[in-house]
Amino acid sequence: MKLWEKGAFLSGGKLVESVPGKNPADCAKNTISYSILQRHNTSGDASKLKIKFDKITSHDITYVGIIQTARASGLEKFPIPYVLTNCHNSLCAVGGTINEDDHMFGLTCAQKYGGIYVPPHQAVIHQFAREMLAKCGDMILGSDSHTRYGALGTMAIGEGGGELAKQLLGKTYDVNVPGVIAVYLTGSPVPGVGPQDVALAIIKAVFANGYVKNKVMEFVGPGVANLSADFRIGVDVMTTETTCLSSIWSTDEKIREFYSIHGREGDYKELNPGDDAYYDGAIELDLGEIRPMIALPFHPSCAYTIDEVNANLLDLLDETEKRAKVSFGDKVQFSLKSKVIDGKLYVDQGVIAGCAGGGFENICAAADILKGKDTGNGKILLNVYPASMPVYMELMKNGAFASLVDAGAIIKTAFCGPCFGAGDTPANGALSIRHSTRNFPNREGSKIQNGQLSSVALMDARSIAATAANKGFLTAATEFDTEFSGKKYFFDKTIYEKRVYDSKGVAHPEVEIQFGPNIKDWP
């Protein structure tokens, strides 16, 4: 991987330092990012953006406060499509009735103000947006960090709830025009390498140096065509961990097919940079050089190849323990070297879940690796969460679930909990490997104030499956000679038609909002 020290032109399909007669300031207007941002800019000043988004989306940790703020400020109707998903506070037995009270508040607000309500366990927020909201050239604002739909040609930004309340009130999202970094892809991934491997390699290269901080990452180059839509989505959602503002990808027939599968081919448009587009920097990445990765606790940028970790196990685990000492001091005793058995790293749990891991292709690949194998009856437990019920249905139909269950995996419903510490909390001192978005302290649900601490390492679903097949000993998916089935995806839209409330933009002001004991109308 190469990070350019200066700006770069994309000319004739290749990155070059300069183009005779071309001015960088003028050619910066030829990026995909610039055209989308300016199309949504209402300020009249190309450098000071005042953006109005096409759609917004929230989940059940955030939408109550957003809607209450907007209501107190005069909200009468949602002015743009607003999707309320219920994928974070889905475990309604925790904390009494409050989670389901929030859900009933969300449903009645969707009815009253003209929104869309996705019940618990139907879809995680970002999968529903991919399946039902994304549109090439659009912009979406979400109250979740990993609001990223760039692989589908949609520039999306994750923000605090106040910014969504402003959009509901007709206000704008105000930001200086961001820099744009080209991510120039070549080659093809080797079998066993998945999107999380590519994402972790990029995060490792750009996080600490702030190379893409508050900029837009624009994915271009001949390697894009060698990635499926699902693969691109898996890389794209992790761009949040680079500290970039947003992302966008060039689009092609594979993205057209994605929209067609979901019955929305009319939402597809080919997006490519203009001639001699200028970027503020560039990342060159040969996909064929990426190998299975693991991000050790406690950040996605603490990434190494699995081969590196296995070859330098005690040294790298010692570094991790020293980082933990800086964070935790003497509050808890943290040891990863205790997880080493006969010179190999043993993990206690595997989780494939959420907006990053729960995609169709990730789970199919895990099923292919585990087919005919078993996870054994030791401590290792493998939990799999498809990202939506349509994905769940297809995995039932095509036999992937049968392979996983036969191997000892547990199949669960669409839920973001394992990503932020609300589900699958492992035992004290345990190590969980997860295809999810973050491995910050306590993201697995431990409580340091109670003396409890377990930890998460991030990996791709393929290597998680390989590790589970190896009874919990850290294993790269490339060590298995797997014949990947390449199952085709079929989307069943009737699953949402039967369960999701879609107002079609029509408000029903006569509907009474259902407040729970934890939700009070503002004075």
Secondary structure, DSSP 8 states (H G I E B T S, - for coil): -EE-SS-EEEETTEEES--TT--HHHHGGGSHHHHHHHHTB-SS-TTEEEE--SEEEE-TTTHHHHHHHHHHTT--S-SS-EEEE--SS--TTTTTTHHHHHHHHHHHHHHHHT-EEE-TTSB-HHHHHHHHT--TT-EEEESSTT--BGGGTBEEEE--HHHHHHHHTT--EEEE---EEEEEEES---TT--HHHHHHHHHHHHTTTTTTTTSEEEEESGGGGGS-HHHHHHHHGGGGGGT-SEEEE---HHHHHHHHHTT-GGG-------TTEEESEEEEEEGGG---EEE-TT-TTSEEEHHHHHHSHHHHHHHHHHHHHHHHTTSS---SGGGEETTEEB-SEEEE-HHHH-SHHHHHHHHHHHTT----SSS-EEEE--SBHHHHHHHHHTTHHHHHHHHT-EE--S--HHHHTSS----TT-EEEEESS---TTTTS--GGGT---EEEEE-HHHHHHHHHTTTB---GGGS------------THHHHHH-EE-TT---TTS-----TT-----
